[in-house]
Amino acid sequence: MRSNSTTSVQTTCDHDYCTAYAITVGISDTREERDAKHRRALAEDGWTDVEGRDYCPDHPTA
């Protein structure tokens, strides 16, 4: 699940009972810049996005 605030983006793993999460903060970034930076960081760290659901590297879907 992904949530946005005025300065941060948080993604929580959508696998049942997993508590892994990732946060990106950018005070001077626009929302679009922060979202793009967050998506790049997640991909680099091994997170996957399957049909709008996010999974941490410990729960690959493939």
QUITA-V996828 format. One record per backbone hydrogen bond with DSSP energy under -0.5 kcal/mol. CO is the residue of the C=O (numbers start at 1). NH is the residue of the N-H. E is the energy in kcal/mol with one decimal. If there is no record, write none. Layout:
# QUITA-V996828
co: <CO	CO>
nh: <NH	NH>
e: <E	E>
This chain:
# QUITA-V996828
co: <1	3	7	8	9	10	11	15	20	22	24	30	31	32	33	34	35	36	37	38	39	40	41	42	43	48	48	49	50	53	54	55	56	57>
nh: <12	10	26	5	24	3	22	18	13	11	9	34	35	36	37	38	39	40	41	42	43	44	45	47	46	50	55	51	53	50	14	48	59	60>
e: <-2.7	-2.8	-2.4	-2.8	-2.5	-2.9	-2.4	-1.8	-2.5	-2.7	-2.4	-2.6	-2.5	-2.4	-2.5	-2.3	-2.6	-2.3	-2.3	-2.5	-2.3	-2.4	-1.7	-2.7	-1.1	-0.5	-2.7	-0.6	-1.7	-2.9	-3.5	-2.3	-2.0	-0.5>
